[in-house]
Every structure is written in C-alpha cells, then in structure tokens.
Amino acid sequence: MNGFPTLSARRAPRGWLISALGLALLLIVNTLPPLLVVRQALTPPDEAVQMPLRLLPESFSLQNLTSLWTTEPLLDRVTLSLGVALATTLLALVMGFPAGWAAVRLARAGRTIASLSLISRVLPPIVIAIPLTAILIPLGLYDHPLGLGLVLAHLTIGLPFAVLLAYAAFRDLPPELEESAIVNGCGTFEAFWRVALPSVRGAVAGAFILVFLLSWDEFAYALLIQLTNRTLPPLIYYYTNYGELGVASTLAVMMLVPAVLVIAFLQGLMTRGPLAGGVRDT
C-alpha cells in the first residue's frame, strides 16, 4: 500500500534460500555415498586403492563383477538374501497387523502390548544372536540352505516394528467403519480383512519397506547364523576385510537395486506416510 515490501515479502527470499540449501545438503548426504560406491564398483582394482580418491575414475571396468562371478555362487547368494528378506517381511506383516489391530481394540492393555513388542530391540542383536543360535542348532535351522533360522532371527527385528506401525495406523482409524461392516453382516475377522486392513494400506506399504530393508541389510545375525550359506551383507564385510574394495562395492551396488525397486514400487501407496491410513479428512 505504501510502496514498501511487507515483512512476509522480505522474508520470502530468505526462506526460499534456506529451503534450497537444506534440500541441496539433503541431496548431497543421500546421493554422494551411493555414487561413490558405484564409482568404486566400476573402477579397475589397481585404481580403486589409489590416493587421493578421484570422484570419477580414469577408466571404467567390469573386472570386479567378473571376478565376483567366477569366485562366488553369486546367483545363489542373491536368491538367498531376497528369499530371507521377503519371507521375513511377509511373516512380519501377516503376524504384525492383526496383532496391532487387536492391540487397538484392547485399549489400555493394547498400548502396553504395543510397547512391550519393542523389548527385543532394547538389546543389541549380537547379544540375542548367541542364545538364539543355541536354540536353532538342535532344531536343524542353523546355517540352513534356505535361511529359515535367519528368517526367525530377523523376525525379532522386523515384527516389533510391524506391530508398532499397525497399532499407530489402526488407532487413527475410525471404529465406526468396522462397526458399520459388522452391522451389515460381516464377522469380526471379515470386518478386519475387508474394511480395516484396506483402509491402512499406506501403513502396510510403509511397514513392508521398513521390514524388508531391515532384513535385507542386516549383518550381525547373518554373520553368526549363516556360517557357510552366506547372504550378501557378510560377503561385503569379508571382501572389505581382505582389501577387495572393488568387489565389496560391486556387492553393495547389487544390494542397492532391490531396495530401490521396493521403495519405488510401494512409495505410491504411502499417500500420507507410513503411519497413515486410507481415511481422508473431510
């Protein structure tokens, strides 16, 4: 009105600059490490250890992948890792979401159950892995070719988070939806399956991503329980420990691909974040 910019107008460029700087920093922090890993995987072995490290190699090579393919049953390792991660994720969702839904219906007792579900996460995995290994050996699940013992171990990591995410999602879901379904002839389980669960599909997608990544990247249990039938994380450790940085980086790049695909495929279902349900505010 008087020809001078308002306070909000003066602050707008500054706020935009802060947001741009924050976004740039976030992109650098999140993208630079994967880019360096890809660079290391495509670098010839003799150049991979040169210092100072170049951002771009002088030449690109698939020698690390060729070496890995000829020395390791690579396809078996990848299949085992994927099988363990998918089995852990599906079991965690199948058990965790009904448990979270039941915890919501139990009111105060349910809150206690949801909190107690995280007790196994208080201790470091290595502490739980030793007694767990003693249980798996007589059951014939230790170092199992299909990783069955490792799936059980990973459930101690993934299941508590699945229960907690389910509890948070169902707690925000209006109970009238299920009550209406029951009035219209649905049983309790049918109301859960047909009404409650589809309404929290965003939380299901978020839990799938979280549990899959927890199992896919897990190292301590995989190192102790799968002694010879190795998944990918311990292999990365071994090759790094032996100085094969290019081969280790190649394995890391291979681990990036399924993780990115899972996130890209399920991210569209997370309409309002992993704790949100499918009910929109009006």
C-alpha positions in Angstrom: 0.0 0.0 0.0 2.7 2.5 1.0 5.2 1.3 -1.6 7.4 -0.7 0.9 7.5 -4.5 0.8 5.7 -6.3 3.6 7.6 -8.3 6.3 6.4 -11.6 4.8 7.6 -10.5 1.3 11.0 -9.6 2.7 11.2 -13.0 4.5 10.2 -15.0 1.4 13.6 -14.9 -0.4 15.4 -15.8 2.8 13.0 -18.7 3.5 13.4 -19.9 -0.1 17.2 -19.7 0.2 17.2 -21.7 3.5 14.9 -24.3 1.9 17.1 -24.6 -1.2 20.3 -25.0 0.9 18.6 -27.6 3.1 17.4 -29.6 0.1 20.8 -29.4 -1.5 22.5 -30.6 1.7 20.0 -33.5 1.9 20.6 -34.5 -1.7 24.4 -34.5 -1.2 24.2 -36.5 2.0 21.8 -39.1 0.5 23.2 -39.4 -3.0 27.0 -39.0 -2.6 27.7 -42.2 -0.7 25.8 -44.4 -3.3 27.5 -42.6 -6.1 30.9 -43.3 -4.6 30.0 -46.9 -4.2 29.0 -47.2 -7.8 32.2 -45.4 -8.8 34.3 -47.9 -6.7 32.5 -50.9 -8.3 33.3 -49.7 -11.8 36.9 -48.8 -11.1 39.8 -51.2 -12.0 41.2 -52.9 -8.9 44.6 -51.2 -9.2 43.0 -47.8 -9.3 40.5 -48.4 -6.5 43.1 -48.1 -3.8 44.9 -45.0 -5.2 45.0 -42.0 -3.0 43.7 -39.3 -3.2 40.4 -40.8 -4.3 39.1 -39.4 -7.6 35.5 -38.6 -7.9 35.5 -40.1 -11.4 37.8 -43.0 -12.4 40.3 -42.7 -15.2 38.7 -45.7 -16.8 35.6 -47.9 -16.2 35.8 -51.7 -15.9 33.6 -54.7 -15.1 36.6 -56.6 -13.8 35.2 -56.6 -10.2 31.9 -58.1 -11.3 33.7 -60.7 -13.4 36.0 -61.7 -10.5 33.0 -61.9 -8.2 31.0 -64.1 -10.7 33.9 -66.6 -11.1 34.7 -66.9 -7.4 31.2 -66.9 -5.7 27.9 -68.7 -6.4 26.6 -65.2 -6.9 23.1 -66.1 -8.0 22.6 -68.4 -5.0 23.7 -65.6 -2.6 21.3 -63.1 -4.2 18.4 -65.6 -4.2 19.1 -66.5 -0.6 19.2 -62.8 0.5 16.0 -62.0 -1.3 14.2 -65.1 0.0 15.1 -64.3 3.6 14.1 -60.6 3.3 10.8 -61.4 1.5 9.9 -64.2 3.9 10.7 -62.1 6.9 8.7 -59.2 5.6 5.6 -61.2 4.7 5.6 -63.1 8.0 6.1 -59.8 10.0 3.1 -58.3 8.2 0.9 -61.3 8.5 1.5 -61.5 12.2 2.1 -57.8 13.0 -1.0 -56.2 11.5 -3.6 -58.5 13.2 -1.6 -58.1 16.4 -1.6 -54.3 16.1 -5.3 -54.3 15.3 -6.1 -56.4 18.3 -3.9 -54.2 20.5 -6.0 -51.2 19.5 -9.2 -53.0 20.4 -7.8 -53.8 23.8 -7.4 -50.1 24.7 -5.0 -49.6 27.7 -3.8 -53.2 27.6 -3.2 -52.8 23.9 -0.9 -49.9 24.5 1.1 -51.9 26.9 1.3 -54.8 24.4 2.5 -52.4 21.7 5.2 -51.0 23.9 6.3 -54.5 25.1 6.7 -55.6 21.5 9.8 -53.4 21.3 11.6 -55.1 24.2 13.6 -57.3 21.8 15.0 -54.1 20.2 16.4 -52.8 23.5 19.4 -55.3 23.4 22.0 -55.3 20.6 21.4 -58.1 18.0 24.7 -59.7 18.8 23.5 -60.3 22.4 20.4 -62.1 21.2 22.2 -63.9 18.4 24.3 -66.1 20.7 21.4 -67.8 22.7 19.3 -67.8 19.5 22.0 -69.8 17.8 22.0 -72.4 20.6 18.2 -72.8 20.0 18.5 -73.1 16.2 21.2 -75.8 16.2 19.2 -78.7 17.7 16.2 -77.6 15.5 18.3 -78.1 12.4 17.8 -74.4 11.4 21.3 -73.2 11.9 23.1 -72.4 8.6 20.0 -73.7 6.8 20.3 -73.6 3.0 17.1 -71.7 2.7 17.9 -69.4 5.6 15.0 -70.5 7.8 16.9 -69.8 11.0 17.9 -66.4 9.8 14.2 -65.6 9.0 13.3 -66.4 12.6 16.1 -64.2 13.8 15.1 -61.3 11.5 11.5 -61.6 12.8 12.9 -60.4 16.2 13.9 -57.2 14.4 11.0 -56.7 11.9 8.0 -58.0 13.8 8.1 -55.3 16.6 8.2 -52.5 14.1 5.3 -54.1 12.1 3.2 -54.3 15.3 4.0 -50.7 16.2 3.2 -49.3 12.8 0.0 -51.3 12.6 -1.0 -50.1 16.1 -0.4 -46.5 15.2 -2.4 -46.9 11.9 -5.4 -48.7 13.4 -5.5 -46.3 16.3 -6.3 -43.4 13.9 -8.9 -45.4 12.1 -12.5 -44.5 13.0 -14.1 -47.6 14.6 -17.4 -46.7 13.0 -16.1 -48.2 9.8 -15.8 -51.7 11.2 -19.0 -51.3 13.3 -20.9 -50.5 10.2 -19.5 -53.5 8.4 -20.5 -55.8 11.3 -24.0 -54.3 11.4 -24.2 -55.2 7.7 -23.4 -58.8 8.3 -19.6 -59.1 8.4 -17.9 -61.1 11.1 -15.1 -59.6 13.2 -12.3 -61.1 11.0 -14.2 -60.2 7.8 -14.5 -56.6 9.0 -10.8 -56.5 9.7 -9.9 -58.1 6.3 -12.4 -56.2 4.1 -12.6 -52.8 5.8 -9.8 -52.1 8.4 -6.8 -53.5 6.5 -7.5 -51.9 3.1 -8.0 -48.6 4.9 -4.4 -48.7 6.3 -2.7 -49.7 3.0 -0.3 -46.8 3.4 0.9 -48.3 6.7 1.1 -51.7 5.1 3.3 -50.3 2.4 5.5 -48.4 4.8 5.9 -51.5 7.1 6.8 -53.6 4.0 9.5 -51.2 3.0 10.9 -50.8 6.6 10.9 -54.6 7.4 12.3 -55.5 4.0 15.2 -53.0 4.4 15.9 -54.1 8.0 16.2 -57.8 6.9 17.9 -57.0 3.6 20.7 -55.0 5.2 21.0 -57.0 8.5 24.6 -58.1 9.3 25.1 -59.5 12.8 22.5 -62.3 12.7 23.6 -63.2 9.1 27.2 -63.4 10.1 26.6 -65.8 13.0 23.7 -67.9 11.9 24.5 -68.4 8.2 28.0 -69.8 8.5 28.5 -71.1 5.0 25.3 -70.2 3.2 26.1 -66.5 3.2 23.8 -63.7 2.5 25.2 -60.5 0.9 26.0 -58.3 3.9 28.6 -60.7 5.4 30.1 -61.1 2.0 30.6 -57.4 1.8 32.3 -57.5 5.2 34.7 -60.3 4.2 35.8 -58.8 0.9 36.3 -55.4 2.6 38.3 -57.1 5.3 40.5 -58.7 2.7 41.1 -55.5 0.9 38.9 -56.3 -2.1 37.2 -52.9 -2.1 36.0 -53.0 -5.7 34.4 -56.4 -5.2 32.8 -55.3 -2.0 31.4 -52.2 -3.7 30.0 -54.4 -6.5 28.1 -56.4 -4.0 26.9 -53.2 -2.4 25.6 -51.9 -5.8 23.8 -55.2 -6.3 22.1 -54.7 -2.9 21.0 -51.2 -3.9 18.9 -52.4 -6.8 16.2 -54.5 -5.0 16.0 -51.9 -2.2 15.4 -49.0 -4.7 12.8 -51.1 -6.6 10.9 -52.0 -3.5 10.8 -48.3 -2.4 9.8 -47.1 -5.8 7.1 -49.7 -6.3 5.4 -49.2 -2.9 6.0 -45.5 -2.3 2.9 -44.6 -4.2 0.7 -46.4 -1.7 2.2 -44.3 1.2 -0.2 -41.4 0.5 0.3 -39.8 3.9 3.3 -41.5 5.3 3.8 -45.0 6.8 1.7 -44.2 9.9 -1.3 -43.0 7.9 -4.4 -45.0 7.0 -6.6 -44.7 4.0 -9.2 -42.5 5.5 -9.1 -38.9 4.4 -10.1 -35.9 6.4 -13.2 -34.2 5.2 
